[in-house]
Amino acid sequence: MARGVIYGKSFICLDLRQVSPVKLAVSPPSLSDRTATAGASALTGSRRGVRSFLPFIGPAVVASIAYMDPGNFATNIQAGARHGYLLLWVVLMANLIAMLFQALSARLGIVSGFSLAALCRQHFPRPLVMAMWVASEIAAMATDLAESIGAAIGISLLFGLSLMTGLLITFAITWGLLMIQSRGFRPIELVITGFVGVISLAYVIELFIAPPDWGQVLYHTIVPRLDGSDSVTLAVGIVGATVMPHAIYLHSAMMTHRVYARTDAQSARLIRYSNIEVLLALTLAGLVNMAMVAMAATMFHQGHADVGEIETAYHTLLPLMGVVAAGAFMLSLLASGLSSSVVGTMAGQVIMQDFVGFRIPMWVRRVVTMAPAVVVVAMGAQPTEALVLSQVVLSLVLPVPMIALLILIRRPGVMGAFAIGRRLQAVAASGTVIVLGLNVILLLQTFAD
């Protein structure tokens, strides 16, 4: 009998003399198989140094694209144009909250082996679960509204097409990208990482061409201040655009099937690797968001404070800073819209199948979540205003996964020895209270008007 070992999903024969050369047909291990195997080696300690961390880079990077989606472009451009550097502290605060909750979401998936949505279905009353599912589906549609319209704006401006044509092209491209999932988790992670690189490089170029007032950037990053009702609305929009409900659901799901920890020691090591990845990926996302605000403050606040739309920002940048700055801005928007639309659809699948145990074909999910964007464009609504409002909707839905995660992550029955302690519970609760407080302010302001 031929001796061999299992490598990923493939059987590798060790004694070829006992196998007929005609019948020998072993498929090579896939990229995802090799990543999982390398990750397992790192958890056992047989793979060390930087190489031990590389297999774990992916989930937080995928989640981070939700923090650089076109909704961020819309809210950050308006924040910088109208209020200069004033709201940079909101970007920092929102990013810190996002780091904490993405890390907790990953921890939940690693330890429990289930996604946040699946655990909600297991531990919460069914009426509450159904209400949470509906709220989360609304968030998924609001997310896709921002992402699809953002990519469509980029395509329409770069190639001189109508917005509806750009939307249909966005649908086709994202559908093609989603098909990469059939090859396992690693290829789609690498594709999204490439998009993150494009966005980051674009804003390095922007800051090089139009350097901000770094003293003002530092001051307003650490000194909290608001100025009128408009700044409150934008602050809530920034939080909604930064701390994304669907990213919290998706991150926990991605951690359940990548690399398996077989002991508590391996789980602890996997959580440590995950926390490092979250720190790196979301720090980069936070810097990109701050660069968006700084660019808008530098270019538009003095003399062009009325710039509130992405299209106007592009047409204003073109004569002011030239084709390189305007092109980098639009390329980053296109990369953001396409990649975040892919991630949003992936999250929508997780939300439906894990909340209600029902799975629909990917193309149906893509059509349903894209429908609001088609309606907005067909009605001739102002795209950037729709983007900002979608982020406010996301901020209103955001407490749902935050509170659910806070409840489950502290339960020993779910987390065992990895349930978070009181100090971390207090920090997470404070983040939730901040989001709820901003939402209450927004609602009071809306009804007062």
N, C-alpha and C positions, 0 to 999 in steps of 0.2 A: 504493500500500500504506500502511496506517495506521502511523504511527510511535508508539512507546510505550515504557514502561519496566516492568520487573518490580518490583512492590512486595509483598514477602512472597510470598504464593501467588497474587496477583492481577495481571492485566495492566491497566495504566492507559493508555488511549489519549491521545495528545497532539494528534491532528488529527481532531476529530470530524466535519469536513466530508467525510472519506473513508469514513465508516462509516454504514451505514443506520440511521436512528433507530429502526426497528422491531426490528432484530436486536441492537441494543446492549444487553447485559445483563452488566455487570461486577460481581461481588460485591465489596463493600468489604473492605479488609484487616481481618483479625481483630485482637483485642487482643494476641494473642501475636505476630502478624506485626509490628505496630507496635512492640512491645517489642524484638523482634529487630533491626528496622531502626534504632531509636534506639540500641541497644547497638553495632551495627556503626558507626554514625556516631561514637559516643564513642571507639571503638577507633582510628578514623582521625584523631581529633583535631578533627573538625568540630563536635562537641558538647562544650561545656565547662562548668565550674562544677558546682554541685550537680546540675543536670539531667543531666550526663554519668554520674553514679553511679546515678541512679534506676532505669534499666533492669536493673541488675545485682542489685537487691534482690529476693530471692525464695528461691533455693536454700538458703542458710544459715538463713533464717527457717523454711522448711519443716523442715529438719533439727533446728532448735532446739526444735520442739514435742516431739520425742522426749525432750528433757531436762526437760520440764515435764509428763510424763505421770502418770497416777494412781499408778504405782509410786513416783515421787518423793514424792507426797503421803503414801503409806503409810510409807515409810522415814523421811521427814523429820518426820512427826508423832511417830512412835515415838522417833526420836532426840531431839527437843526435849522430849517429855514425860518420858522416862526419864532423860536426861542433861543437860537444860538446853541451854546454849550450847556444851557440850563439843565436839561434833563439827562445828562450823562450819568448822574447818580442813580437814576431809575434803571438804566441799562445795566449798571453794575449790580444793583440789588436784585434785579430779575435774574441775572445770570448766576448769581450765588444761590438763589433759591432753586434755579433749574439744576445746578450741579448736585445739590443735596438730594432732590427728588429723583433725578436720573440714577444716582448712585444707589438710593434705596430701592428703586424699581429693579435694577439689576440684581441687587442682593436678594430680593424676594424671589426672582426667577431662579437664581443659582441654588438657593437653599431648598425651596419648596418643590422645584421641578415643574411649577405651573405658572402661567401668566397671571397678571393682576386681574384681568377680566374673568379668567377661569376660577380664581380663588373667590372673587365676588359672588359668582354663581354658586359656589360650594358653601359659603359661609353666611350669606345674607338672605333675608326673606325674598321670595320670588317677586312680589309686587315692587319691592325696592330695586331688585336687579333689573326688572323690565324698565323702570323709570331711568335707571342709570344707563341702560343700553340706548334708550331713545335720546337722552342728553348727549351721549357719546357719539351717536350717529349724526346728530346736529353739528357737533364739533368737527366731525370728519368732513361734512359737507362744507362748513365754513372754511376749513383748512384748504380743501381742494379749490374752493372759489378763489382764494388768494393765490394759490400756487399756479393754477391753470391760467388765470388772467395775467399773472406776472410773466409767465413764459410767452403767452400770446402777445403781450405788449412788446417783449424783446424781439420776437420774430417779425412782428408787423413793422417795427421801426427799422430793424436791420435790413429787411428785404423789401420794404415798401409795399406790404400787403395789408389787406383789411384785417381788423381785429378778429372777426369771425373766422377768416381763413387761418390766421395764426393760431386760433383756438383748436381748430380741427387738426392742424399740423402737430400741435402739442399733444393731442390725443393719440395720434399715430406714433409719434416718437416715444412717448411714455409707455405705450402698449408694447413696443418693441423692446424697451429696456426691461419691462416687467417679465418678459419671456426668459430673461437671463436667469431668473430664479429657478428654472427647471434644472439648471446645472449645479445646484447646491447653494449654500449660503455665501461661500467665499467670492465668487465672481461678482455678485451684486455689491458686496462690501467694497471691493476694489474699484468698481465703477463709481460708486458714491464718493469714495475717497478722492478719486480723480476730480470730480466736480467740486469738492471742497477745496482742493488745491487751486482750481481755476478761480474760484470766488476770492480766495485769500490773496492770490497773486494780483488780481485786478485791483484790490484795495491798497495793496502795497504801492502799485503804480499811481493810484489816485493821490495818496498821501505824499508821494514823492513829487508829483506835479504841483499839488496845491497843499503845502504843509500848513497845518493848523497852528493856532497859538497854544503851544504846549502848556504854558502856565495856566491859561484858562481851562484847558482840558483837565489838568490835574485838580484844579480848584473845584470845578463843578462835578468831578467824579466823586469827590469825597464830601462835599457840602450839599446836603439835601435842601431843595427849595422848589416851590411851585409858584406860578404867576398867573392867576386867573383860571376860569373854568375850562378854557381851551387846553391849558397845560395839564389839567387833571384828566381830561378825556384822552389826551395823547399818552399820559403816563399809564393809564389803564390799558390803552392799546399796545404800548410797549411791553407791558407785563404779559398781555394776551399773546403777543407775537413772539415772546421770548420763552416763556414757560408753556410748553405745548401739551395739551391733554393727550393727544394721540401718541406723542413721543414717549410719554410715561407708560402707556399701555404696551407699546411696541417693544420697548427696551426689555421689559420683563420677559416677554415672549421669546425674544431672540436669545436670551441666556439659557433657555431650557433645553436646547438641542444642539448647542455648539460643541462644548467640551464638558464631559461629565466628571464631576468630582465624586470619588468613591469613599472618601473618609472625611471626617470633620477637618483634619489638617489640610487636606486638599481643597475643601470648601473655603477655608480661611485664606489659603493662598490664592484661590480663584477670585475671591472677593477683593483681595488686595490688588491683584492685577486689574480688575474691573474698575476699582476706584481710581487707580493711576490713569487709566484710559479716559475715564469720565473727566478727570481734572484737566488732562491735556486737550481733549477734543472740545470741551465746552469753554476752556480758556481761549482757544482759538476762535470759537464762535462768538464769544463775548468781545474779543478784540475787533472782529469784523463788524459787529454791531456798533461799537463805539466809533470805529472808523467811518461808518455810514453817517452817523450824527455829526462827527467832526467835519467831514467833507461838506455836508449840507450847510453847516454853520459857517464854514470858511467861504464857501462859494456863493451862498444865497442869502444869508441873514442880513448882510449890509447891501441894500439896493435891490435884492430880489427875494424879499421875505414872503412875497405872495406865491412863490413856487411851492406848490403842494402836490402836484401830480408827477408821476414818474416820467410821462411823456414830456412835460414842460421842463423837468430837470435835464433830460437828455438834450432837448433843443436849446436850453440855456447854456449847458456845458460846452456844446459844440463851438459856438463863436468865442466863448470866454477862454476856454482852455485847449481847444483844438480837438482834432479827430481822435487822438490817442486816448485822452481822458474820457471823452464821450463814448468811444468804442469799448474801452475797458469797463465802464459803468454798465453798458448794455449787455456785454458779454457775460458779466457776472450775474446780471438779472436773468438772462436766459439759462445759464447753468443752474442758478438757484431754482427757477421755476420748474425745469425739467426734472431735476433730481428730487426736489421736495415733493413733487407730484407723485413720483414713484414711491417714495417713502410713505406718503399719505395713503396711497392705495393699499400698500402692504399693511399699514396700521388698521385701515378699515376692515380688511379681511380678518385680522386678529380680533378686533372688537366684536364683529358679528359672530364668528364661529365659537369664540370662547364665552361670550355673554349668554347666547341663546342656543349654542350647539348646532347652528345652521350655517352651512357653507354654500356660497353661490359661485358660479364661474367668475373668473377674474374680469372678463370683459363686461359682465353685468355690473359688477362692483364699480368698474371704471366709469361706465355710463351713468350710473346713479349718482355717484359723488361729483361728477362733472356737470350734471344737469343745472345746478344753480348758476354756474359760470356762464353756460349757454344762455340762460334766461336773462342774466344781467346784461350780457353783450347784445342780445337780440332787442332788449328794451331800450338800448342806447344810454344806459346809466353811465355815470362818470366812473371809470374803472378804479382809479386810485381811492376815491371815497368809499367804494364798495370794499376795497382791500382793508381800509382802516376800520370800517364797521365790522368786517368779518373778524378782525382781531379783538374787537370789543366783545363780540359773541363768544369767542374762544375764552376770553378772560372770565366771562360769566359762567361758563361750563367748567372751567379749570378746577374749582374746588371739589368737584365730584371725584376725580381720580386721586386728588391730593388727600382728601379725607379718608377715602377707602384704603389707600396705601398706608396712611398713618395708623389706621385701626389694625390692619393685618400684620404690618411689620413688627408690631410690639407683642403679638400673641405667641407664647411659647408653643402652643398647639400647631402653629403654622411654621414657626421659625426655629423651634427647638432652642439650642444654645446660642443661636445667632439672632434672637430677638433683640431689638435695640434697647438700650438702657434709658433711664429717665432723662438724662442730660440731653441725649440726642433727640428723644421724644419732644422735649421742650423746644429745642431749636427748630425741629420740623413743624411743630404746632405754631410757632411764631411766624414762620414763613407762610403757613396757611392763613393765619389771622391777617397778615399784611395784605394778601390777595383778596380776602373777603372784605377787608376794610376799604380797599380801593374800589371794589365793586359796589359797596354800599354808597360810597361818595358819588360814584357815577350815576347810580339809580336816583338818588336824591336830587342830583343836579338835573337829570333828565326830566323828572316829574316837576321840578321847580320851574323849568322852562315851559 
